Amino acid sequence: MDFLALLLSSRLESTEWYNSPEVLKNRVPITVIVRARNEEASVINTLESLKNQKRIWNGKEYSCAPEQVIIVNNASEDNTVEKVREFLDQYSNHFSGILLDEKEIGRGKSLQRGIEFARTNFIASVDADSIAHKYWLASHYLFLQRHPNVAAISGRTLFYNGPPHHHIIYDKIRTSVYTIGAAVHQGWISFANYSGRRDVFLMSGGTADIENVVPDDRVWSLKLRRWLQEEGWKWKLDSIGFNPWAIVYTDNWLSKKKYYLTELGDELTRVGKVSGVENLSTFNQVIIKTTPLFRRWDRFKNRL
């Protein structure tokens, strides 16, 4: 779809990405990783959305379950584990899910643990406070099948709560950044809505060693870009993709981060240092250099 048309469109579905003979089985060969830490209030909604995945063929809707769902409990202190176990027991006949326990706190460690345990090479991940659109799985699978040169994919993430302007602005800005980045081989990965290849994740270094002080997906994006430049040609892989039709709905974290833009520049600087990438992209350099302007704006707002 044309980039400008995508930005202006309010449609959230496209038959191009789920109406295909390439997804004909009731079980799609993808392992989905769900990282959960203290998510007792939301994790069941996430698992329900994965259980209810669909595809369309010849005008009819069919079930489209993932081959495997791995829930990684990351040292939860609430009833997350009990909730997940109850769900897995209740739907054991038609939901292939397992619960792993990662006692050391760390989102990167949790993701690595789940991916190492996966039994398929196609993998995906979604957060335990998110709801996957019913065609999310089919869309990711078809994108991976049709783009064999793509090493990893980010999907489209929308808020299911919060003020209306957050819904519109966040979606348009994020879609622009991810689409342009993918087009110029400067793509970004968001593990809140991700799919890719297990072997590539492991060969490019994974996320187990990424510190909790920086977002693991941003650091791994830079590690993956570097791996693609140095090693990707051996496997005919050259890019990070963006699929706007693979949609998840998540909690509006933007309203909880009052100074998000002010902190973004510092965060990108830390990401560069941790990943060992000194020269970030031009877009990231612009964000870093404009951080003082956002700090002045925050000080002005606080005086009002």
Secondary structure, 3 states (H helix, E strand, C coil): CCHHHHHHCCCCCCHHHCECCCCCCCEEEEEEEEEECCCCCCHHHHHHHHHCCEEEECCEEEECEEEEEEEEEECCCCCHHHHHHHHHHHCCCCCCEEEEEECCCCHHHHHHHHHHHCCCCEEEEEECCEEECCCHHHHHHHHHHHCCCEEEEEEEEEECCCCHHHHHHHHHHHHHHHHHHHHCCCCCCCCCEEEEEHHHHHHCCCCCCCCCCCCHHHHHHHHHHHHHHHCHHHHCCCEEEEEEEEEEEECCHHHHCCCHHHHHHHHHHHHHHHHCCCCCCHHHHHHHHHHHHHHHHHHHHHHC
